[in-house]
Amino acid sequence: MKKLATMICFACLLMITACEKDFLEKQPDENLDIERIFSERKFAEGFLSSVYHNIPPMQDPSQWVQRNPFTGASDEMEITWTGAYSHLLNSGAWSPADFEPDLWGFMYEGIRKANLFLENVDRVPMDEIEKNRWKGEATFLRAFYHFQLVRMYGAIPLVDHSIGLADDWSVIRRQPVDQVINFIADECDKAVALLDWTVPPIRYGRITKPASLALKAQALLYLASPLFNGNPDYAGLVDDQGIRLFPDYDANRWRIAAEAAKACIDGAEANGYGLYYAANNDPVRNYSELFFVRNNREVLMARNNGVHAHFERCANPTGFGGFSIYCPTQELVDAYEMSNGQRPITGYNADGSPIVNPESGYVETGFTADPHPAGYHTANVSNMYANRDPRFYASISFSGAIWKDRPIEFWFTGIDGRQRAGSDYCISGYLMRKMVDPTSNIPQGQFGLNTWVQYRLGEQYLNYAEALNEADGPVRDVYHHVNAIRSRAGMPALPQGMSKEEMRDHIRHERRIELAFEAHRYFDTRRWKIAEVVDGREVHGMNILAGTHLQDEAFYQRTVIERRVFTAPKHYLWPIQIMEIEKNPRLVQNVGW
């Protein structure tokens, strides 16, 4: 018996040894180095796909791996889930010691991969036309990753080649912000010369000429804006050699930005792009569908995120199987104009109560007698939600709004209310509707495909209008491009005869509405240097701890949901992480950190 046991153990040992030998004998494809990768087309294309990997998904602002803490840290939204990094930003508790969401490391990883690709792709035996297109894509991505950093940190190290362990790291220091953005603009020009205007549906998501033109226009707009253009708060910030990192003011930067945005618009429209319109030209569908209809004519660059069940759950009410955690603020709700083009709220009193514009027709109390004529809400909804900009109905879920064939109930005892929810719940009495798939069925596990629209033509219209107004005042082209956005949404044209300052206010307001939840608001308030006003105050919602029915006035009481902290100038830029400065002491820290 003992001999038999010994034989069995020996046999098992032989089997284990054989398995380990098979496991360790990897296939050639699993031991690739740079020489091997760029010796075959299929491996090189896989490497290019890896360069694309560093485009942040962005769609789900509660998860740090999506690398979008910005939506929840703007005055657009409060995220109920306590683990969202945006809570640290809103409370002022973030610090250089934080690791998440590590956009610095993630972007420089993408930059390194782009550099390696561009330095080696000429060795790949393949069609030269396709190779040039690949070069254009990698060139764009290197510029794009630099811009993701510069809009957060300002001056950053400009890395246009791969750096090895044996190289001189003393050259890695922050470069002046205008030099970095001019590098981005130049790289975009190089990419435009190599890319196509459009791609077939099978290549949807690949970089094109209009994407490069859009990035160039956006970067130059940021450089022209007050945060970077002659900002006195950063006039004394120098690197370890005494070189200033932020430039003096140059008014001509606005004209350069306007020209870049106009070039993007003209080139895109000449090649088949345009504002998206639904088949029936319904203004709500015009706006909402452009985020669902894949490869539509308005999209200049998008990231395919595939099925993203967590995002859909976060944005759906609890009564539909969702988590109810993407909660727009009352301040954003107040910003949507009435259908007559008037703003309902012109400001706030010291106690947070609204200053109502009597000419708008807005009523804070009472309820409607009739449902919305297009079916966007039931009868008896709060008058606060009646006769608003159609983009309001496309972007915001509120009590009485129709969602998936039934009215939403956010009051306390409602189907979607706090009483029936667990740890995740709707804290403001509103949920984000924009970009959320209306056909998903969470209880049955049915979800659509999600796409994050990075650049679209509508944004370029507003970029152009803003820069042109700053350069020349409210000339005809400024009105034309803002009114085109408003007309698509079913809103009346802007009043004629405005001053430059009045038009500036209207353009900024239009961006707040048109680009809501697209990760622009956080950066807009900072580049305009108004974040200390709009982000350093209380944000409000409805009283979710009250109400037993749709017309219960107790629910419709403005309630503080968070007291936010913003310290100027410290919080206008992100701190460089301590671990990066420890690795490279030449990286001087931002002001206030």
N, C-alpha and C positions, 0 to 999 in steps of 0.2 A: 504494500500500500504506500509505504514511504517512497519506494522507487517510482511508483506511478505519479505521485505528487511532484516529485523532482522533475520528471519528464514533462509534466504539464507546465510547470513554472518555466522550464527552459524553452518550451515551445512559445509561450506567451512573450518571453523576452525577445525571441527571434522576430515575432510579429511586430512588437513595438519598435524594434530596431529598424525593421524594414519600412514601417510607416514613417519613422523619423527621416529615413534616407529619402523616401519619396517626397516628403514635405519640403526638405531642404534643397532638393534638386529642382529649383525654380525654372520656369520657362524663360527664354531669352527676353520676352517682352516685360518681364518683371524686374530686370536689372538694367534699366536704361540710364545712360549718362547723357550729357549734352551732345557728345559726338554722335551717339546712336539716335537720339531724338531727332536731330536735324539732318539725318541721312535718309529719312523716309518721310513721305508726305503725310501718311496717316498719323505718325507720331508727332510731327510738327503741328498738325491740326489739333491734336489732343492737347498740346501745350498751349496753343492759342485759346482753346476753350477754358483752360485753367486761368488764363489772364482775365477772361470774362467773369470768372467765378467771383472776383472781388467787387463786382458791382453790388452794392448793398441791396438786399431784397426790399427793405423800407416799408412794406405794406402793413406790417403788424407792429405798431409802435410800443406795444407792451413788452416785447421780447428783445433783450439786448443783442441777440445774434442777428436780428434784423437791422440793427445799427441805425435806428430811427428814434432817438429819444426826443426829437425836436417837436413833433406834433403835440405830444402830451406836455411839453414844456413851453408851449405857446399859450396865448389866451383863447385858443380855439377849443381846447379839450381838457378834461380831467379824466385820468385813467383810474378806475376804481381799484384795480389790483395793486396791492401795496408793494409788490416786488418790482414795479416798473422803475427804471432809472430816472425817469422824468420827475419823480417825487423828490429826489435829491436836488435836482436843478431848481425846482420850484421852491424848495425850502432853504436854498442857499447852502446846503450841507455837502455839496460835492467838493472834491479836493484833488490835488495832484497825485494823491496816493491811490486813487481808484483805478482798478484795472478795466472794468466794464465801462462802456462798450468797446473800448480799444479800437477806435477808428484809426488812430495814428498807426498802430502796428499793421492793421488790416490793409490800409491804403498803401503803405510802403511795401508790403508784401506784393500787392498788385503791381506797383511801380517796378519792383525788381524783376518780376516775371516778364513785364512788358519790355524792359531793357534787355533781358536775356534773349527774348524772342527776336527783337529787332537786330541784335548783334549777330545772330546766327541763322536767320531765316534764308539768307542768300545762298546757303549751302544746300538747301533742299532742292532735289531734282523735281521740278514741277512746272506747270504753265506759268509764264511770267506775268500775264495779266492777272491771274488769280493771286499770285504771290504779292503783287503790288497792292491788291485789295486787302490782303492780310496785313501788310505793312501799315496801310491806312487805318485799319481797325486797331492795331496795337498802338499806333501813334496817338490816336484819339484816346484810348484807354489810359495811357500814361498821363496825358493832359487832364483827363477827367478825374483821375485819382489825386493829382496835385490840387485840383480845384476843390474837391471834397475836403481837403485839409486846410487850404487857405481860407475858406469861408468860416472855418471853426477857430483856427489858431492865428490867422493873419500871416505874418512872415514865417516861412517854413524852409527847411533845407530843400533845395532844388536838386533832384537826382536824375540826371539824364544819361547815366550809364551804370552798368552793374559794378558793384564794389565787392572785392574779395577780401578775405581775412588778411592777406599780405599787403593790401593797399594802404595808402596814407589816409587815415580817418580824420586827420586834422582839417581836411577841406570840408567836412560835413558840419556846416553851421547854418543858421537861419539866414536866408537871403531876403533883401528888401521886398516888400509885398508887391510893389509895382513891377519889379523884375520878374517875380514868379508869375504874375498874371500876364505880363507881356510874353513870357515863355509859353504859357498855355495858349494864348492867342496865336502865336507863331506855329505851334504844333498843330493847332486846328487847321490853319491854312495848308500845312503839309498834308494833313489827312484828307482835306477836301479834294486836293489834286489827285488823290489815289482811289477815292471811293466812288460808288455809284449813287445816283439820286434815290433809287428805290431798290428793294430786294424782293424776290418772289416769296409767296407765303411760306414756303418750306424753310426759308432763311429768316423768318420774322424774328426780330430781336437782334439781328446783326447790325453793326454800325453803318450809317450812310452819310452822304454829304450833308443833308440838313441837320443831322444830329451834331456834326462838327461845327456847323455854322451857329447852331443854337448854343452850344457850350461856349463858343467864343463870345457871342453876344452877352450871355449871362455873366461871364467872368469880367468883361469890360464894364458892364453895368455896376457890378460890385465895386470895381476899382474907382468908378466915378462917384460913388455914394459917400456920404459923410463919414462913415466908419473908417474908410481907408483913404479918403481924399482930403488931406490936410487936417486930420483929426488932432487937435491940440493935446488930447489925453495921452497920445502915443508919440508926441514929438520928441520926447527925451529917451525913448526906448532904443538902445543901441546894442550891437552884438559885442562879443568879447574883444573885438578890435576897434570898437568905437564907431562902427558904421551904422548910420541911422536905418531903421527897419521900416519906417513909414514915411511916405513922401509928403512934400508940401502940396498945397491945394493947386489944382490945375483945372480951370473951368472947361478947357477943351476936351477933357476926358468924357464929358457928357455927349459931345458931338460925335466923338469916336464910337462911343457905345451905341448911339442912335444909328450911325451908319452900319455898324455890324448887325444890329437887329433888323434893319431894313434889307440888308443883303440876304439874311436868312429868309425873311418873308418873301421877297421877290423871287429868290431862287427856288424856294419850295413851291410857291404857287405856280410858277412857270413849269413845274414838273409834276403837276397833278395833285399837290396837297391843297388843303383848304379847311375852313371850319367845318366841323361835323354837323349834319342835320339829320334828324330821324326821318323815316319815310313819310310820316304824316305831319312833320314840322311842328309837332307839339313841343312847346318850349321846355317842359320838364324832361321829356324824352330826348330832346336835342342835347341837353346837358348831361343827363345820367348815362345815356347809351355810349357816349364816347369812351367811357371806361370799361365797357363790356364788349363792344363790337371790335373784335381783334383785327389788327392791321387796317384800321380805318384811316381816312385821309388826313385827319388832324394830327395823328401821332407821329412825332419825329424820332422818338427813341422810347423803347419800352423794355422792361425786364419781365420775362415769362416766369412767373412764380409757381405755375402748375396748380394743383389742388392744395389749397391752404385752409384746412378745416378749422384751425385755431383762430385765424382771423375772422372767419365767418361766424364762429361761435361768440367771439368777443363783441361783435357788432350787432348781434341779434338779441332781441328781448328774451328774458328768461322763459316766458310763456311759449316761445318757439324753440326751446331747447338751447338757447344761447346763454352767454355769461353776463351780458349787459354791462360791459366795462368801458366802452369807448363813448364817453359822455361829453357832448358839446356843452360849453358854458352858456349861461344866460347872456353874457356879453356878446358872444357870437350871434346868438339868436336875435338880439336887439339890433345887430348891425344890418340884417337883411332889410332892404327897403320895402316900402309898400308898393303895390302894383302900379301906383301912379308916379313912381320914381322919387317920392319923398322919403327921407329917413324918419323912422318913427321916434327914435330916441336921439337927442342931440348931446347928451352928457348925463352926468350923475351928480346928485347932491352929496353932501358930506356923509350922510347916513347910508349911501349906496342906492337910494331910491332914484328912479329914472326921471330925467327931464324930458317930458313928452313934447314932440313937435305938433302943435295944434293944427297945422296946415296939412299934415300927413293923413289924417283920418284914423290914426291909430287909437285904439281904446284898450286900456289895461285891464278893465273889469268886464264882467258879463260874458254872454255866450251867443254864438251865431244861431240864427233860426234855420238856416238852410245848409245842406252839405256843399262842398266845393263842386262847382259845375263840371269839372273834369274827374271828380271822384277821388281827389287826393285826401279828403278828410270827411268825416261824417257831419251831420247837423249837431248842434249843441256843443261844438268845440269852443275853447276860450277865444274871445275876440282878439287876443294877442296873436293868434295864428291865422287870422283871416286876411285875405287880400294882400298877401306878401309876394315878393319876388319869386317867380317860379323855381329859381335855384334853391330857395328855402325848402320847398316840397321835395326836391330831388336830393337834398343833402341831409335833412334833419328829420328824425322820427320823434314825434311828440304825442301826447295823449289825445286820442281821437283820430290820429293819422291812420290811413289804411295801409296795412303791410301784410302781404300774402293773404289777402281776402278777408281780413278782420281788423277792426280798430285796435290800436295799441292802448294798453291800460297801465300807466305808470304811477297812478295814485297808490296810496299805501296798501289798500286791500285788493287792488286790481290784479288781474292774471299775471301782469308783468311787473307788479309792484314789489316794494321792499319786504312786505310781510311774508311773501311766498318764496323769497330768494334766500340763498345761503350767504357765503362769505363774499361772493361776487354779486353786485347789484348795480342798478342804475342810480348814481348818486345825484345827478342834476335834474332828472325828469326828462332827459333827452338822450337819444342815441344817434351816432353817426350812421347815415343811410348811404351817403355817397360811396361808390366803389363796392358796395355790398350786394352780392348776387341775390336778386329777388326770387330766383327759381330754386334756390337751395332748400333742402328738407333735412334739417339737422337730426330729428328723431330717427329718420330712415337712413341716415348716413349718406345723403346725396348732396354732392357739392360740385360746383362748376370750376372752371379754370380761372385763376387770378392773374392779373397783369398789373404791374406798377408802371404807370406812364411817367417817364423821367422828363421828357421834353415834348411839348405840343405847341402847335401854332398859336393857340389862344394866348399862351404865356408870352410868346414873342410879340404879339400885338401890344400887350401891356408893357413889355420891356421897351419897345420902340416909342410908345406914347410917353412913357416916363422920361426917357433920356432926351427925346426931342423937346418936350415941354421945358426941361431944365436948360436946354441949349437955346431954344428960340421962343419959348413961351407957347401959349395955346393956339398954335397955328392950325390950319385946316386939317393937316394929316393927323394931328393929335386927336382931334374930335373924331375923325373918320375911323380910326382904329379902336378907340374906346367904344364908340357907338356900334361898331360891328359886333363886338362882344355882347353888348347890351341887347341889341336887336335879336341875336340868336337866342337869347334867354327870354325874349318877349317883353323886354323892358324899354321904356321910352328913352329917347336920345337925351344927352346932357344939355342943360340950358346954354344958350349962346352968350358971348360977351364976358366970359369969366377972365379973371386975372390969372397970372402964372401961379400964384399961391393957391387960389381957389381950385384951379385945375389939378395942382399937385394933390390937394386933399381928396378930390374925386378919384384920381388915379389910384391913390393908395387905398381908398375904400373899395374900389372896384377889384383890386388885387385880393383884398381880404375875402371878398365874396367868391369871385371866380376861381381862385386858387386854394380855397379852403381844403384842409386836410391833405394837401399835396406837398407838405414839408417846406413851404415857402414862407409862411407867416413868421416863424421863429427867426429866420435870417433877415426878412424884410424889416422887422422892428429893430433889429440890431444894426443893419447897415444904414437905416434912417436915423439911428440914435434916439429912438423913442421908447426903447424897451424899459428904461427905468420908470416910465410913466405907466405903460400898459401892462407890464409884467411884474411890477412891484406893488401889487395891491390885492385886495380881496377879489375872488371870483365867486359867482353866484349860480344858483339853479332854483328849481321849484322845491317846495317843501315835501320831500318824498316820505316823510314820516306822518303825513296827514292825508285825509281824503278817503271817501268810501264809494264815490261814483264820479262820473265824468264832469258833472257840474258842481262839484264840491269846492267852494271858494277857498277852503282851508289849504288845499293842495297848491293853488296858484299864488303862493306867497313867496316873494324873492327871499332866498335863504343863502347865507354864506356857506360855501362848500370847501373853501381853502383860503388861507391867508398866505400869499406868496411873497417871497423875498427876492429883491434884485438890488445888488450893490454896484453902483457905477463908480469908476469905469471897469472894475474888476470883472463883472459877469458878462461884459460884451464879448470877450474872447475866452476860449477854453484854456485851462492850464496845461502845459506840457507835463506829461507824467513824470513823477520822480524817478522811476526806473530808467526812463530815457535819458534824463539829465545825469544820473549816476553813471550810465554807460558812456555819455558824451557830455562832459562839463561845459563844452563850448556852446551848448544850447541854452541861451539865456532865457529866463522865465518871463511870462507875460505880466503886465502891470497888475499889481494887487495880489498876486499869488505867491 
